[in-house]
Amino acid sequence: MIIKKFNDFKESLVININNVNHVFDINESLSLWYNTILQSIGAEEFNIHDTFNLPSEQYPSNSEIDYYHNNGEFINSLSSIGLKRSNLENTDDYNTFTSNTCKFMFIYRTEANELENPEYMMIQVFNDVNNNWDECKLYKIKEDIKKFYDKLSSKVIELEFDNDRWVYNTSNGSEWILQNIDKENDDFKKYLRKSDMENLIKSKKVKLTII
């Protein structure tokens, strides 16, 4: 049963630096909600029990993703319908821009290798407010999974100042690289460290758009 789609989620965000009164941290501003990442792969939420023929009494809604990953009966249930699971991954192991820690694993066809696109993704998000893990969710993947990793590990912003625009990309949050290098000048340099980028944004009061 399909429960939810993310097709209408808009990921571009404009930040008005003039309204930022506290110390400006660009990485904090770039933090992603996990549903932004799901939108990038056309994710559709499915019911775990219905999809994998799992008894709800054995796999209650508060079951953590680690339980599924390590459970032999779950692995056998997947195998019985021609599927297999991947290793369990954690966003904390990557240089990511996620606003919350996420654990995830992919579900593949039995005959597929892990270079192919998975059929599903199981994901669980840590809730900082409740200091606990949210319910584990299952999503059908409709787009190239590379987009998922791209969202995790890189970010693109556009800076607008004096009717001109500069596009920067980062893969680690520490160094920014100018993409339209024909626009390079003494202020908007080809390479900017995190502190230089933050000082430039504040001093010039540029319009910042997260792409």
C-alpha positions in Angstrom: 0.0 0.0 0.0 1.4 3.4 -1.0 1.0 6.0 1.8 2.9 9.1 0.8 4.8 10.7 -2.1 7.4 13.5 -2.0 7.1 14.7 -5.6 5.9 18.2 -4.5 8.7 18.9 -2.1 10.7 21.9 -3.2 14.4 21.7 -2.2 15.6 25.2 -3.2 15.6 27.6 -0.2 16.4 31.3 -0.1 18.1 32.6 3.1 17.9 36.3 3.9 21.2 37.0 5.6 20.0 40.5 6.7 17.7 38.7 9.1 20.4 36.5 10.7 21.3 38.2 13.9 23.3 35.4 15.5 26.7 34.1 14.4 26.2 32.8 10.9 27.1 29.2 10.3 26.7 28.2 6.7 26.7 24.5 7.3 23.9 24.9 9.8 21.9 26.7 7.2 22.5 23.9 4.7 21.2 21.1 6.9 18.8 18.8 5.0 15.7 17.2 6.3 15.7 13.5 5.3 12.6 13.9 3.2 14.5 16.3 0.9 16.9 13.4 0.2 14.0 11.0 -0.4 12.5 13.4 -2.9 15.7 13.3 -4.9 15.1 9.6 -5.6 11.3 9.8 -6.2 10.7 7.8 -3.0 7.2 6.4 -2.2 6.5 5.0 1.2 5.2 1.4 1.4 4.0 -0.6 4.3 6.8 -2.9 5.6 4.6 -5.7 6.7 2.4 -5.9 3.6 5.3 -5.5 1.2 7.5 -8.2 2.8 4.8 -10.5 4.2 5.9 -9.9 7.8 3.6 -10.7 10.8 3.0 -7.4 12.7 3.2 -9.1 16.1 6.7 -10.3 15.4 7.8 -6.9 13.8 6.0 -4.2 15.8 6.0 -0.6 14.5 8.7 0.4 17.0 11.2 -2.2 15.7 14.5 -0.6 14.9 16.2 -1.0 11.6 19.1 -3.0 13.3 16.5 -5.6 14.3 15.4 -6.1 10.7 19.0 -6.1 9.5 20.2 -8.8 11.9 17.0 -10.9 12.0 17.4 -14.3 10.2 13.7 -14.7 9.6 13.5 -11.3 8.0 16.4 -12.2 5.7 14.6 -15.5 4.8 11.3 -13.6 4.2 13.0 -11.4 1.7 14.6 -14.4 0.0 11.3 -16.1 -0.4 10.0 -13.2 -2.5 13.3 -12.8 -4.5 14.9 -10.0 -2.5 18.0 -9.4 -0.3 19.2 -6.7 2.0 22.4 -4.6 1.9 24.7 -3.7 4.7 23.4 -1.2 7.3 24.8 2.3 6.8 24.8 5.4 9.0 24.9 9.0 7.7 27.3 9.9 10.6 29.9 7.8 8.6 29.8 10.4 5.7 30.5 14.1 5.4 26.8 14.8 5.2 24.4 17.8 5.4 21.5 15.9 7.0 19.9 17.7 10.0 19.3 14.4 11.8 21.3 11.2 11.9 19.8 8.4 9.7 20.4 4.7 9.5 19.5 3.0 6.2 19.8 -0.1 4.2 18.8 -1.1 0.6 16.7 -4.0 -0.6 17.8 -5.5 -3.9 16.5 -8.2 -6.2 18.3 -11.5 -5.3 20.1 -11.6 -8.6 21.2 -7.9 -8.6 24.6 -6.7 -7.6 25.1 -3.6 -5.5 26.1 -1.5 -8.5 22.6 -1.8 -9.7 19.7 0.4 -8.4 17.9 -1.1 -5.4 14.2 -1.7 -5.3 13.6 -0.3 -1.8 15.3 1.6 1.0 14.6 1.1 4.7 15.5 4.2 6.8 15.3 5.2 10.4 15.8 8.8 11.6 17.0 9.9 15.0 14.7 12.5 16.6 16.8 15.1 18.5 13.7 16.4 20.3 12.6 13.1 21.7 16.2 11.8 22.0 15.0 8.6 20.3 14.7 6.8 17.0 11.6 7.4 14.9 9.7 4.5 13.3 11.6 2.6 10.7 10.1 3.4 7.2 10.2 1.6 3.8 10.4 3.5 0.5 10.2 2.4 -3.1 13.0 3.9 -5.1 12.1 5.4 -8.5 15.3 7.4 -9.4 19.0 6.7 -9.6 20.3 6.0 -6.1 23.4 8.0 -6.9 21.2 11.1 -6.4 20.7 10.0 -2.8 24.5 9.9 -2.1 25.0 13.2 -4.0 22.5 14.9 -1.7 24.2 13.4 1.4 27.7 14.4 0.4 27.5 17.6 -1.6 25.7 20.9 -1.7 25.3 23.7 -4.2 24.5 27.4 -3.4 23.9 30.5 -5.5 25.1 33.9 -4.2 23.5 37.0 -5.6 25.1 40.4 -5.2 24.7 43.7 -7.1 22.6 41.9 -9.8 25.2 39.2 -10.5 25.3 35.6 -9.4 28.0 33.1 -8.3 27.4 29.3 -8.0 29.5 27.4 -5.4 29.7 23.7 -4.6 31.1 21.8 -1.6 31.6 18.2 -0.8 32.8 18.6 2.8 31.4 21.9 4.1 35.0 23.2 4.6 36.0 24.3 1.1 33.7 25.9 -1.6 34.5 25.8 -5.3 33.2 28.3 -7.8 31.4 26.6 -10.7 31.0 29.6 -13.1 34.7 30.5 -12.9 34.3 33.3 -15.5 32.7 35.2 -12.6 35.8 35.0 -10.4 37.1 38.2 -8.8 38.9 39.4 -5.7 35.8 38.8 -3.5 34.2 35.8 -5.1 37.3 33.7 -5.5 37.6 30.3 -7.2 38.2 28.6 -3.8 36.8 29.8 -0.5 37.3 28.3 2.9 34.2 28.0 5.2 35.2 31.0 7.3 35.9 33.1 4.1 32.5 32.1 2.7 30.7 33.1 5.8 32.6 36.4 6.1 31.8 37.2 2.4 28.1 36.4 2.8 27.8 38.6 5.9 29.9 41.5 4.7 28.3 41.7 1.3 24.9 40.9 2.6 24.3 38.7 -0.4 21.2 36.8 -1.2 21.9 33.1 -0.6 19.9 30.4 -2.4 20.4 26.7 -1.6 19.9 24.8 -4.8 
